[in-house]
Amino acid sequence: LPILNIGSFGAVIRLKQMPESTRKYFDIGIAGPLAGFVISLAILIYGFATLPPLDNYLLEINPDYQEQFGGVPNEAVIRAHVEENAVPTYFIGTSLLFELLKDFVPSDPSQVPNHFEIIHYPLLFVGYITLFFTALNLLPIGQLDGGHIIYGMVGPNVSGVIARIAVIGLVLLGGTGLVDIRAFSGNWQEKLSELLTLTIYIAFVVYIMIKVLPLQFRTYVYALSLFILGVQVIIKWNLPDQEMNFIWLFYAFLVVRLLGVDHPPAYYEHKVNAPRQILGWISILIFILCFTPTPVQIVGA
């Protein structure tokens, strides 16, 4: 997909020697997200403060809008059009911080593009996507930046529990919408396809749970897997438009297979001091502000 050419899921850091203390792990983990957040915030503020005239800008990029819609269409019109004509179109997600900046920074709110058009605004798109990568790296798992930070704040035992909850959350978030029991009421081809999808997905969830649960809790693998599937079925039944988010399933697999759920132990283990604890809580706030459940959707596929 062209959308995947925007960069990577973060950086791979090669250390000449392992950090010897919890404090050093914490400092390594928090430096990148804080710096990235400040830069992303500046880019978005500047982007929203210098929005070009909406009609002129978008009609220059999409001159067929004038013939098709008589001008620049709103989000609802674009969604109806792409779904009706099966024209795959990117819908850029949002986050709490993105919405706050969108509401308060532009001098003329009418010039703010809808989320189908944000990809045409380089500063807004780059600012949004870097906020998303900041949140991605702040996930409190293993050797991600968030894993280093939580490990320093609460120690190895509590950080291990938090990491496991986070991975289970990724599976819940990513897989919801994948399996729709309504499909079993269709013809035999649809039933067979849905059964195959369900079988593969159950095997995937069980594999993730085996990697997530400690050895003493492995007997609960199937019960936890069924619980996750049950929650997802209920959500899909009540929210039929809910779609899966493959990126979270992929990231859950990446974590348990390559990155590891638990943080590696430091030679000197200790909770970080009060100033670093405050920075840690600031990073948690940044994660909440930057996180988006649905980073990018392909509508009309």
N, C-alpha and C positions, 0 to 999 in steps of 0.2 A: 504494500500500500504506500502511496506517495507520502501520506501523513507520517509514516514512520521514518522519513528521511530528515526529520527536524533535529535529530541529535541522538543522545544515548539516554539511558536511565540513570545516569550519574557518572561518577568517576571511579576508576580503579586506582587505588593508591598503593604503591609499593614502598614498604618501609625497610630500611637497612637493618634495623633491629626492632624487636617488639617493645612497645612501651612497657616500662617496668612498674608503673603505678596506675591506679584508678584515675588519678587526677590527669595524667597525661592522655589517657584514653578519652576522658571527658573533653579536654581542650582540643584534641584532634577532631572529635565529633561535632563540637558546637561551632568551630571557626567557620567552616564552609557554609552551613545553612544561614548563619547570621549575615555573613557577607553577601551571599546570594540573595537573601531576602531584601536587604537594603537596596541593592542594585535593581532588583525586579520592581520594588516599590517605586523607585525613582523613574524607571522606564514607563510604568503604568500611569503615574501622575502626569508626566510630560505628555504621554500619548493621549490621555483624556483631556488634557488642557489645550491641546493643539489639534483638535479634530477638524478635518476639512469639511466643507459644505457637503452634506450627505448625498443629496440628489446628484450634484455635478460629479462627485468622486465615484459613486457607484455606477452611474450611467456611463461613465467613461470606461469602467472596467467591464460592465455588462450592458452594452448598448441594446441588446435584445429585450431588456426589461421594458423599454418604452413601447415596443410593438406587442409584447405578450401581456403586460399588465397596465400599460398606460402610465408608467412611472416606476419608482422603486417600491416593491411590495414589502409588506410587513412580514413578521415571522410566521404568523398563522397562514398567510397566503402561500408563502414559499413551501411550508410543510405540506399543505394540501396538494400543491402542484407536484412536488417531487414524489409523494406517495402515490398519487393518482397515475403518474406517468412512469413510475419506477426508475427515476433518475437519481442514482446515488449521489448524495450531497453531504458534506461535512457539517455537523452541528457542534460547535465548540461549547464546552460546558462552562461552568462558573464556580465560584467559591465565595465565601462570605466577604473576604477582602475585596475581590473583584467587584462584587455587587455594591459594596460601600463606596468604592472609588467611582464607580459608574454613576451612582446617585448624587455624589457631592462635589466631584471635581469639575465636570464639564460646565462651562458657562451657559451653554444652550443644550438642555437635555434632548431636544429634538434631533440633534446631530449624532447621537449615540447609535451605532449600528446594532441590528439584532444579531443573535448568535450564529446565524447562518453566514453572516457577512464579516465577522471578526477576523476570519482567516485572511481577508483582503487588507487588513490594517496591520502592518508589520509590528509596530510598537505594542499595540494591544495584544496581538497574538503571542509575540515573544515574551512580553511581561506575564501573560496568563500562564503560558506553558512552563516558564521558569519557576513561577510560584508552585505549579503542580509538581515539578521535579524536586523543589525544596521540601514539599510535604512528603513526597515519595521517600526521600532520603531520611526524613525524620520519623519514619515508621519505627517504633521501639522494638526492633528485632535484631538479634545477632550483632553482626559487625557493621550494620548500617549506622549512619550518624546518630539516628535516634536511639539505636541500641547502645552506643557508647555513652550517650547522655543519661539514659535511664539507669544503666549499669552504675554510673558514678553517683546518681542521686539516691538510689534505693538499695544497691548491693545486688549480688548475683542471684539470690533466691527469689526475691520479689521481681526482679527484672526478667527472670526466666518465666515466671507465671504471666507477666504482662506480655512478653513476646509470644507465648502460646495463644493467649486470647487474641492478640493482633492477627496471627496467622489464621485462626478460625474465623475472625471477622472478615479477612480477605476472601476466604472461600464463600462465606455467606453473601458478601457483597457481590462477588464476581459471578457466582452460579445462579443467583436468583433471576428467573426468567428463562433459564436454559431449558428446563423441562416443564412442559405444559400438559397436564393430564387431560385437558380438553381434546388434545390431538388423538387420544385413544378412542374417541368417538367417530373418527373418520374411517376411510376405507382401509383395506388391509395393508396397502403400501405405506400409508401414513402411520398406521399402528406399528408396523415392523420398523420403520425409520425411527419412530419415537422410542420404541423398546431398545433399539441399538444405542441410541443416544443416551438413554437412561442407564443402560448397562455400563457403558464406557465412563459416564460421569460418576456413577456409584464407585467404580473401581478407582477412579482418580481421587475421590473424597476419602475413601478408605486408606489409600496410599499416603495422603497428606496427614491423616489422623495418626497413622502408625508412626510417621516421622515426628509428629508433634508431641504425642503423649509420652511421658516417661515410662520406663519399663514396668514399674509397679502398677501402672494404670492401663496397660495394654488391653486388659480384658474389657475395657469400656470403649474400644475403638468402634465397634459396630453400632453400639447404642448411640454414641456421639454422632456417628455418620448419619444414622437414621434420623436423629433429632435435627441435624442441619438440613437434610432433605425435606423433612416435614415442614420446617419453618419456611423453606423456599417455596414449597408447593402452596402453602397457605397464602404467602405474599403474592405469588403469581395468580392464584385464584381470585384474590380480591383486587389485584392491580394487573389486569390482563395486558396492559400496554408496557409493563415492566420488561426490559430487555437485559440479557446477560452482559457482563463487562469482562471480556476475555483477558484484559490486561491484568486484572486482579487475580484471576486463576493462574495466569502465567507467572505472576510475581510470587504467588504462594508456592508454586512449584520451584521457582528459582531459589527462593529462600531455603526451603527444606532440602533441596538437592545440592546447592552450591554454597550459599552464604552461611547456612547454619542458623538454627533457632536460638541457641544459647550463645551468650557472649563468652569469649575465651577468658580464662582467669588471669588476673594481673598478679605479678610477683608480690606487690604490696597492695592489698585490698583494703579499702576504707571508703566511707562516704565522703564526698567532696564538701568543702567548707561552705559557709552561708552565702557568700557572694556568688559562687558557682551554682548553688541551689537556686538562687534567684534567676540566674541566666538559664538554668534548666527549665524553670517554670515559664520563662519568656519563650523558650523554644517550643514548649507544649502549646502555648497560646498561638504562636506562629503556625504550628501544624494545624490547629483547628481553623484558623483564618484562611489557610491556603489549600486545605484538602478539598477535593471534589470527588464525589462518588462516581460521576460519569465524566471523565476527562474529555473524550471526543466520541461522538456517535456518528454512524453513517446512516442517514435517513433516506429511505426510498430504495434501498438495495433489494 
